[in-house]
Amino acid sequence: MILKTEDAKKHVKMRNRVFKHMLETRGWKYRVFLRYLRFFKYAAFAPTRGEFLEMYYVLMRFLDDIVDGDTPLPEGYLNESDYITEKIRFSKNPTNPKDEVDYLMLHCFKVAEKFGEEFQAETEDILNSLLFDANRRGKMIIFPKKELMHHFHLLDIRGTIKATLKVFKDDPEKYKILEPLGVACRYQYDLEDIETDLAAGYVNISQEECAQLNIVKEDLNDPSSLKIERWSRNRAKDGIKLLEEHHRRLPKGNFSWLERWTFRLVYEYPARKVFKRIISETQNS
């Protein structure tokens, strides 16, 4: 399928719209990452892979915004779960696209073919994690640690990290080496988004952690409570340990300089910065 000029314009328009929304709502969080997306095309001399990375990120960011309620649910769907379920079906058999998300997903798959990769398995992992969020939105359900980590593993490690390694033309099975970094990034997101997540009815604090710190529903309604601060401090300390484990494992992967630079600047540095800030702010908790 040869994409028409009009289709290409739609992709660029959607990309710019999503980027604009990201910078307006959470510029502090995404600005560095968006700069990296542009830089990658030139530093790696890989415009095709850079185009895929940029468009794929836009695709997943847009779907995540729909799940979180930051972007209106498209017409014709009962709820966010119904919508993401439909996108999972399309990702498995990307034919007869219905909307701009389908067209963008198909475009990403076609661009990936140009550099000899396919991303359907990683896409399914990420979308299944988004479906988990869609199903629990607004319900304040407290899950066991094992179940939470399973879905975070699908999103941040088996989905995102494997996809990133493929973009770098590296062995995607090396994702296991980078697992501590992926979990650390998940802890970073949990800490940054604790207030908005709880307000939306997402509880990323496990049953085991609630029992350990005696966190009850009243505490979950008040992210500034002492018990939530203690949880945040514990998570930040665990995040620092995960980054230390990441550095111990990193030499096993024989990663390129560009990969190592990416891991440090895009993932490790922002996570470490958040962990240190949380530890400093909650030192009396």
C-alpha positions in Angstrom: 0.0 0.0 0.0 1.5 3.3 -1.1 0.4 6.1 1.2 -1.0 9.1 -0.6 0.2 12.6 0.0 -3.0 13.4 1.7 -2.5 10.5 4.1 1.0 11.7 4.9 -0.4 15.2 5.7 -2.9 13.6 8.1 -0.2 11.8 9.9 1.9 15.0 10.3 -1.2 16.9 11.4 -2.0 14.3 14.0 1.6 14.2 15.2 1.7 18.0 15.6 -1.6 18.0 17.4 -0.5 15.3 19.9 2.8 17.0 20.5 1.1 20.3 21.1 -1.2 18.7 23.6 1.7 17.0 25.4 3.7 20.3 25.7 0.6 22.3 26.9 -0.4 19.8 29.6 2.9 18.2 30.7 5.7 20.0 28.9 7.9 19.5 32.0 7.6 15.8 31.5 7.8 15.4 27.7 10.0 18.3 26.3 13.3 16.4 26.6 11.9 13.3 25.1 10.4 15.1 22.2 13.7 16.8 21.5 15.3 13.3 21.5 12.9 12.0 18.9 14.0 14.7 16.5 17.7 14.3 17.4 17.6 10.5 16.9 17.0 10.9 13.1 20.3 12.8 12.7 22.5 11.3 15.3 21.7 7.7 14.1 21.6 8.7 10.5 18.3 6.9 10.5 15.4 9.0 9.1 13.2 6.0 8.5 13.6 4.6 12.0 13.3 8.1 13.4 10.0 8.5 11.5 8.7 5.2 13.0 9.8 6.1 16.5 8.1 9.5 16.3 4.8 8.3 14.8 4.7 5.2 17.0 5.1 7.3 20.1 2.4 9.7 18.9 0.1 6.7 18.3 0.6 5.3 21.8 0.5 8.7 23.5 -2.8 9.4 21.8 -4.4 6.1 22.8 -3.1 6.6 26.4 -4.8 10.0 26.5 -8.1 8.5 25.4 -7.8 5.9 28.2 -7.0 8.6 30.7 -9.8 10.8 29.6 -7.5 13.6 28.4 -8.8 13.2 24.8 -12.5 12.6 24.0 -13.6 9.1 23.3 -14.3 8.8 19.5 -17.9 8.4 18.6 -19.4 4.9 18.1 -17.9 3.3 21.2 -19.5 2.4 24.5 -16.4 3.2 26.6 -12.6 3.3 26.6 -12.4 -0.4 27.0 -14.5 -1.0 24.0 -12.3 1.3 22.0 -9.0 -0.2 23.0 -10.3 -3.7 22.4 -11.1 -2.7 18.9 -7.6 -1.4 18.4 -6.1 -4.7 19.7 -8.2 -6.5 17.1 -7.0 -4.2 14.4 -3.3 -4.5 15.4 -3.6 -8.3 14.9 -5.1 -7.9 11.4 -4.4 -4.4 10.2 -6.8 -4.3 7.3 -9.8 -2.0 6.5 -8.8 0.9 8.7 -11.7 2.9 10.1 -10.2 6.0 11.7 -7.0 8.1 12.0 -5.6 5.8 14.7 -6.0 2.8 12.4 -4.4 4.6 9.5 -1.5 5.8 11.8 -1.0 2.2 13.1 -0.9 0.9 9.6 1.5 3.6 8.6 3.8 2.7 11.5 3.8 -1.0 10.5 4.6 -0.1 6.9 7.5 2.2 7.9 8.8 -0.6 10.1 8.9 -2.9 7.1 11.2 -0.5 5.4 13.9 -1.3 8.0 13.1 -4.9 8.2 11.1 -5.1 11.5 7.6 -5.8 12.7 6.0 -4.5 15.9 2.7 -6.3 16.2 3.6 -8.3 19.2 4.9 -5.2 21.1 1.9 -3.3 20.0 -0.4 -5.9 21.4 1.5 -5.9 24.7 1.2 -2.2 25.1 -2.4 -2.1 24.1 -3.3 -4.9 26.6 -1.7 -2.8 29.3 -3.8 0.2 28.2 -6.9 -2.1 28.3 -6.1 -2.9 31.9 -6.1 0.8 32.7 -9.3 1.3 30.8 -11.0 -1.4 32.7 -10.0 -0.1 36.1 -10.4 3.7 35.5 -12.5 5.3 38.2 -12.9 2.2 40.3 -10.1 2.7 42.9 -9.4 -1.1 42.9 -6.3 -2.1 44.9 -4.5 -5.0 43.1 -2.0 -7.5 44.3 1.6 -6.6 43.4 2.0 -9.5 41.1 -1.0 -8.4 38.9 0.2 -4.8 38.8 3.7 -5.7 37.8 2.5 -8.1 35.1 0.7 -5.3 33.3 3.5 -2.8 33.9 5.9 -5.4 32.5 3.8 -5.7 29.3 3.9 -1.9 28.9 7.3 -0.7 30.1 9.5 -3.7 29.4 8.2 -6.4 27.0 6.4 -3.7 25.0 8.3 -0.5 25.1 11.9 -1.7 25.6 11.7 -4.5 23.1 10.3 -2.0 20.5 13.1 0.4 21.3 15.8 -2.3 20.8 14.2 -3.1 17.5 14.4 0.5 16.4 18.1 0.4 17.2 18.4 -2.8 15.1 19.5 -4.7 18.2 18.4 -8.0 19.6 15.0 -7.5 21.2 15.7 -10.3 23.6 18.2 -8.1 25.4 15.1 -6.5 27.0 15.7 -8.8 29.9 19.0 -7.1 30.7 17.1 -3.7 30.8 14.3 -4.9 33.1 15.6 -2.9 36.1 15.6 0.3 34.1 12.1 -0.4 32.8 10.8 -1.0 36.4 12.6 2.2 37.6 10.9 4.2 34.9 7.5 2.7 36.0 8.3 3.9 39.5 9.1 7.3 38.2 5.8 7.6 36.4 3.9 6.3 39.5 5.5 9.0 41.6 5.0 11.8 39.1 1.4 10.9 38.4 0.3 9.9 41.9 -2.2 12.8 42.3 -3.7 12.6 38.8 -3.8 8.8 38.9 -5.7 8.7 42.2 -8.0 11.4 41.0 -8.9 9.3 38.0 -9.4 6.2 40.1 -6.2 4.4 39.3 -4.4 2.8 42.3 -0.8 1.8 41.6 -0.1 1.0 45.2 -0.3 -2.7 45.7 -2.4 -4.6 48.3 0.9 -5.7 50.0 2.1 -2.1 50.2 -1.2 -0.9 51.6 -1.1 -3.6 54.3 2.5 -2.8 55.1 1.9 1.0 55.5 -1.7 0.7 56.7 -3.0 2.7 53.7 -6.8 2.8 53.6 -9.3 4.3 51.2 -9.3 7.7 53.0 -5.5 8.0 52.4 -6.0 7.3 48.7 -8.3 10.2 48.6 -5.6 12.5 50.0 -2.3 12.1 48.1 -0.6 14.5 50.5 -1.3 12.2 53.5 1.7 11.0 55.6 1.1 7.4 54.6 1.2 8.2 50.9 4.4 10.2 51.5 6.0 7.2 53.1 5.0 5.0 50.2 6.5 7.6 47.8 9.7 7.7 49.7 10.0 3.9 49.8 9.3 3.7 46.0 11.9 6.4 45.3 14.5 4.5 47.4 13.6 1.3 45.5 14.0 3.2 42.3 17.5 4.2 43.1 18.4 0.6 43.9 16.9 -0.4 40.5 19.1 2.1 38.7 22.1 0.7 40.5 21.2 -2.8 39.4 20.7 -1.4 35.8 24.4 -0.2 35.8 25.6 -3.6 37.0 23.7 -5.4 34.2 24.4 -2.9 31.4 27.8 -4.2 30.4 26.3 -7.7 29.6 24.4 -6.2 26.7 27.3 -4.8 24.6 25.0 -1.9 23.7 26.1 0.8 21.2 27.1 4.3 22.4 23.8 5.7 21.0 21.8 3.1 23.0 23.7 3.8 26.2 23.3 7.5 25.7 19.6 7.0 25.1 19.2 4.9 28.2 21.0 7.5 30.4 19.5 10.7 29.0 15.9 9.7 28.1 15.2 7.1 30.8 17.7 7.0 33.7 18.4 10.7 34.2 14.7 11.8 34.5 14.0 8.9 36.8 17.0 9.6 39.1 16.0 13.2 39.3 12.5 12.4 40.4 13.7 9.8 43.0 16.2 12.3 44.5 13.5 15.0 44.7 11.0 12.7 46.4 13.5 11.5 48.9 14.5 15.0 49.8 10.9 16.2 50.1 9.8 13.3 52.3 12.9 13.0 54.5 10.8 13.6 57.6 8.0 11.1 56.6 
